[in-house]
Amino acid sequence: MKMFRNSGDTIPIERIEVSAYTIPTDGPESDGTFTWESTTIVVVEAHAAGLLGSVTAIRRLPPRA
């Protein structure tokens, strides 16, 4: 897997770390289309050449049936 810089050089990615956290809400929440009772946050960190890049995704899903 490679990571690209603006200069066109490539740097090999040394390590990827993924963490997921589920945070309950105080009560049911809704956006008008569905309701949910927790929020899940996924954090992805890529390590390369002494640098760290990260991406955070937030997802609200309805409870499983």
LUMFINU-555934 format. One record per residue: residue in three letters; x, y, z of N, C-alpha, C, O in turn. Coordinates in steps of 0.05 Angstrom, whole numbers, padded with zeros to 5 digits, always signed. Each point is the difference from the previous one (the first is absolute). Example, Ala and Ser with C-alpha at 12.3 -4.5 7.8 and 13.67 -1.06 7.14 Angstrom:
# residues 2
ALA+00264-00114+00156-00018+00024+00000+00018+00024+00000+00021+00000+00013SER-00028+00021-00027+00016+00024+00001-00015+00022+00014+00010+00022+00004
END
This chain:
# residues 65
MET+00017-00023+00000-00017+00023+00000+00018+00025+00000+00020+00000+00014LYS-00027+00020-00029+00016+00024-00003-00016+00025+00008-00024+00001-00003MET+00039+00019+00013-00012+00026+00006+00013+00020-00019+00024-00002-00004PHE-00039+00020-00007+00011+00019-00020+00002+00028+00012-00017+00009+00015ARG+00039+00004-00023+00004+00029+00006-00007+00016-00025-00002-00012-00022ASN-00001+00038+00025-00005+00017-00023+00022+00000-00021-00004+00004-00023SER+00029-00010+00032+00023+00001-00018+00000-00024-00019+00017-00001-00019GLY-00034-00019+00023+00000-00023-00017+00016-00023+00012-00001-00023-00010ASP+00016+00029+00031+00015-00022+00014-00019-00018+00015-00022+00009+00008THR+00029-00034-00005-00016-00018+00016+00015-00008+00025+00025-00002+00000ILE-00040-00003+00021+00012-00008+00026-00015-00025+00009-00025+00000+00001PRO+00039-00021+00005-00014-00024+00009-00014+00004+00027+00012+00012+00018ILE-00036-00021-00015-00014+00001+00026+00011-00022+00017+00000-00023-00007GLU+00009+00031+00031+00013-00019+00018-00020-00015+00018+00004-00024+00006ARG-00025+00038+00002-00019-00012+00019-00027+00014-00002-00001+00024-00004ILE-00020-00039+00006-00027+00011+00001-00013-00010+00026+00000-00024+00006GLU-00012+00043+00009-00014-00007+00025-00029+00009-00003-00006+00022-00010VAL-00012-00039+00018-00029+00005-00001-00012-00003+00027+00005-00020+00013SER-00021+00039-00004-00014-00001+00025-00029+00007-00005-00006+00017-00017ALA-00012-00030+00032-00029+00006-00002-00011+00004+00028+00006-00016+00018TYR-00022+00036-00015-00012+00007+00026-00030+00004-00004-00008+00014-00019THR-00008-00026+00036-00029+00004+00000-00008+00016+00024+00006-00008+00023ILE-00019+00030-00028-00007+00019+00022-00031+00000+00002-00013+00009-00020PRO+00001-00017+00042-00029+00000+00003-00010+00029+00002+00014+00017+00011THR-00038-00011-00021-00012+00026+00003-00015+00000+00027-00005-00021+00011ASP-00004+00044-00003-00015+00002+00025-00028-00013-00003-00012-00008+00020GLY+00003+00007-00044-00026-00012-00006-00002-00003-00030+00018+00008-00014PRO-00041-00018+00004-00003-00003-00029+00003+00028-00014-00011+00020+00010GLU+00025-00020-00032+00003+00025-00017-00011-00007-00027-00001-00023-00008SER-00007+00044-00007-00011-00004-00026+00007+00023-00019+00004+00023+00009ASP-00003-00029-00035+00004+00021-00020-00024+00003-00018+00001+00013-00021GLY-00023-00027+00028-00024+00001-00016-00003-00024-00018-00022-00005-00010THR+00044-00010+00005-00001-00024-00017+00002-00026+00017-00012-00020-00007PHE+00028+00021+00028+00002-00023+00018+00010+00010+00027+00008+00023+00003THR-00009-00040+00017+00010+00007+00026+00024-00018+00007+00003-00021-00011TRP+00014+00031+00030+00023-00016+00009+00004+00005+00029-00009+00020+00011GLU+00024-00038+00002+00005+00002+00028+00030+00001+00006+00008+00000+00024SER+00009+00001-00045+00029+00002+00004+00013+00011-00025-00012+00000-00022THR+00036+00009+00025+00016+00010-00022+00026-00016-00001+00013-00003+00021THR-00005-00007-00044+00025-00014-00003+00021+00017-00014-00006+00012-00021ILE+00029-00010+00033+00022+00016-00012+00022-00019-00007+00009-00016+00016VAL+00001+00017-00041+00022-00017-00009+00023+00019-00007-00003+00019-00015VAL+00027-00025+00026+00024+00016-00004+00020-00018-00014+00007-00022+00010VAL+00004+00031-00033+00020-00015-00015+00025+00017+00000-00001+00023-00009GLU+00024-00033+00018+00025+00014+00000+00020-00014-00017+00005-00025+00003ALA+00008+00039-00021+00021-00011-00017+00027+00012+00007+00002+00025+00002HIS+00018-00042+00003+00027+00009+00008+00019-00004-00024+00001-00022-00011ALA+00014+00042+00004+00019-00002-00022+00021+00022+00003-00006+00023+00004ALA+00031-00031-00007+00023+00019+00000-00001+00019+00024+00006+00024-00002GLY-00013-00034+00025-00001+00016+00024-00024+00019+00001-00002+00017+00018LEU-00017-00020-00036-00023+00017-00001-00025-00016+00007+00000-00025-00002LEU-00021+00038+00010-00025-00013+00007-00023+00014-00014-00002+00025+00002GLY-00014-00040-00016-00024+00011-00013-00024-00015+00012+00002-00023+00005SER-00024+00037-00001-00023-00013+00012-00026+00009-00014-00001+00021-00012VAL-00018-00040+00013-00027+00005-00010-00019-00008+00022+00003-00021+00012THR-00024+00037-00007-00020-00007+00019-00027-00001-00014-00007+00019-00015ALA-00008-00040+00020-00027-00003-00012-00020-00003+00023+00005-00015+00019ILE-00027+00029-00021-00021-00002+00020-00025-00011-00013-00008+00009-00022ARG-00004-00029+00035-00023-00014-00012-00022-00003+00021+00006-00010+00022ARG-00030+00017-00029-00023-00004+00017-00018-00021-00013-00010+00005-00022LEU+00006-00027+00035-00016-00021-00012-00024-00006+00018+00002+00003+00024PRO-00024-00012-00036-00023-00008+00016+00007-00026+00015+00018-00015-00009PRO-00031+00010+00031+00005-00025+00015-00005-00024-00018-00018+00000-00017ARG+00033-00021+00022-00004-00025-00015-00026-00014+00008-00008+00001+00023ALA-00005-00013-00043-00025-00014+00006+00005-00026+00013-00019-00015+00006
END
